[in-house]
Amino acid sequence: MRIALPHDRPFLTLLDASAAFDCQSCGACCAYSADWPRFSTEEDAELDRIPQELVATDLSGMLCEDGRCAALRGEVGKQTACAIYEARPHVCRACMPGGDDCLMARAARGLPLELPISPLVGEMPGRAEGGAVPPASQLISTSGRHLVSKDRTD
């Protein structure tokens, strides 16, 4: 046996990550820190699309209350939505489901970090390419094509 290398395993695509870490049932990144939803590379025309009542008084980013973005609707970890999704800042667009920022925010809110779908190839019904893959540090490869979790004994 050998440890799986990145080229041994299928890549978790944005579509797979979006299904695994559903933003609309999370919202942790939007409630992580008042320092996070900052404006940085937005053009003036983009900033003009954000309602003024949702912008911080110093105009540096989104208005936040207790670390939660004022544009976030719903309950974090249950059901959420962004009131300005189409006009959201670049930092919000850059936070990818299952990415480092996402996982950091989920951890801070006490939300699960593991993929809620099977990490073993072929164990996710209805998906020909198999399930999502856990981090490489948790995988071993027995054939270069099939991956198994280190905790698995068979």
C-alpha positions in Angstrom: 0.0 0.0 0.0 1.0 3.6 -0.5 -0.4 7.0 0.4 -2.5 8.4 -2.4 -1.0 11.2 -4.3 -3.0 14.1 -5.7 -2.9 12.7 -9.2 -4.2 9.4 -7.9 -7.5 10.7 -6.8 -10.3 12.4 -8.6 -10.6 16.1 -7.9 -13.4 17.4 -5.9 -15.1 19.8 -8.3 -16.8 23.0 -7.4 -20.1 21.2 -8.2 -19.2 18.3 -5.8 -18.2 20.7 -3.1 -21.3 22.8 -3.5 -23.4 19.7 -3.1 -21.4 18.6 -0.1 -21.3 21.9 1.6 -24.6 23.5 0.8 -24.2 27.3 1.4 -28.0 27.7 1.8 -27.9 25.4 4.8 -24.8 26.9 6.3 -24.0 30.6 6.1 -21.0 30.3 8.4 -18.8 32.4 6.2 -21.3 35.3 6.4 -21.4 35.1 10.2 -17.7 34.5 10.8 -16.2 38.0 11.5 -17.0 41.6 11.1 -13.6 42.0 9.5 -14.2 39.5 6.7 -16.8 41.0 4.4 -14.5 43.9 3.4 -14.4 45.7 0.1 -11.1 45.4 -1.7 -11.1 45.0 -5.5 -14.7 46.1 -6.3 -15.3 48.8 -8.9 -17.4 51.8 -7.9 -20.2 50.5 -10.2 -20.2 47.2 -8.3 -20.3 49.0 -4.9 -23.2 51.1 -6.1 -25.3 48.0 -6.5 -25.1 47.3 -2.7 -27.9 49.0 -0.7 -26.4 51.7 1.4 -28.1 50.4 4.6 -26.1 47.2 4.3 -22.7 49.0 4.0 -20.6 49.8 7.1 -20.5 53.4 8.2 -16.8 53.7 7.3 -17.6 52.3 3.8 -14.9 49.6 4.2 -17.2 46.6 3.8 -20.6 45.1 4.6 -22.4 46.2 7.7 -22.0 43.5 10.4 -23.9 43.0 13.7 -22.2 40.7 16.2 -19.9 39.4 13.4 -22.8 38.6 11.1 -23.2 40.3 7.7 -26.4 42.4 7.6 -27.3 40.9 4.2 -27.4 37.3 5.6 -31.0 36.1 6.0 -32.0 33.0 8.0 -30.4 30.9 10.7 -26.7 29.9 10.4 -26.4 26.1 10.1 -30.0 25.6 9.1 -31.3 27.7 6.2 -29.6 30.9 5.0 -29.6 33.2 2.0 -27.8 36.4 0.9 -30.1 39.3 0.4 -27.7 40.8 -2.2 -26.4 37.6 -3.7 -26.0 39.0 -7.3 -24.2 42.1 -6.0 -22.2 40.5 -3.1 -18.6 41.6 -2.6 -15.6 39.8 -4.2 -14.5 38.3 -0.9 -17.9 36.6 -0.6 -17.5 35.3 -4.2 -14.0 34.0 -3.4 -15.2 31.8 -0.5 -15.7 28.4 -2.1 -17.8 25.6 -0.6 -15.4 23.2 1.2 -12.5 25.6 0.7 -10.1 26.7 3.5 -12.2 29.8 4.3 -15.4 27.8 4.3 -14.0 25.2 6.7 -12.5 27.8 9.0 -15.8 29.6 9.3 -17.7 26.3 9.8 -15.3 25.3 12.5 -15.7 28.6 14.3 -19.5 28.1 14.3 -19.2 24.5 15.4 -20.6 23.1 12.1 -19.3 19.7 10.8 -16.2 19.8 8.7 -16.5 16.3 7.2 -18.3 15.8 3.9 -21.8 14.7 4.6 -21.5 12.2 1.7 -19.5 9.0 1.7 -15.8 9.5 1.2 -15.4 6.2 -0.5 -15.5 5.9 -4.3 -18.6 4.3 -5.6 -20.6 4.6 -2.4 -22.8 7.6 -3.3 -26.0 6.4 -5.0 -26.9 8.1 -8.2 -23.4 9.4 -9.0 -21.5 7.4 -11.5 -18.2 9.0 -10.5 -18.6 7.9 -6.9 -18.5 9.9 -3.7 -16.5 12.9 -2.6 -12.9 12.3 -1.5 -11.6 13.3 1.9 -8.2 15.1 2.2 -5.2 13.2 0.9 -3.8 12.7 4.4 -6.8 10.4 5.1 -6.5 8.2 2.0 -4.5 5.3 0.9 -4.5 3.9 -2.6 -4.4 0.2 -3.3 -4.6 0.4 -7.1 -4.1 4.0 -8.1 -7.7 4.1 -9.1 -9.7 3.0 -6.0 -9.3 5.0 -2.8 -10.1 3.8 0.7 -10.1 5.5 4.0 -7.3 4.7 6.4 -9.9 3.7 9.0 -11.2 1.0 6.7 -10.1 -2.5 7.6 -11.1 -4.5 4.5 
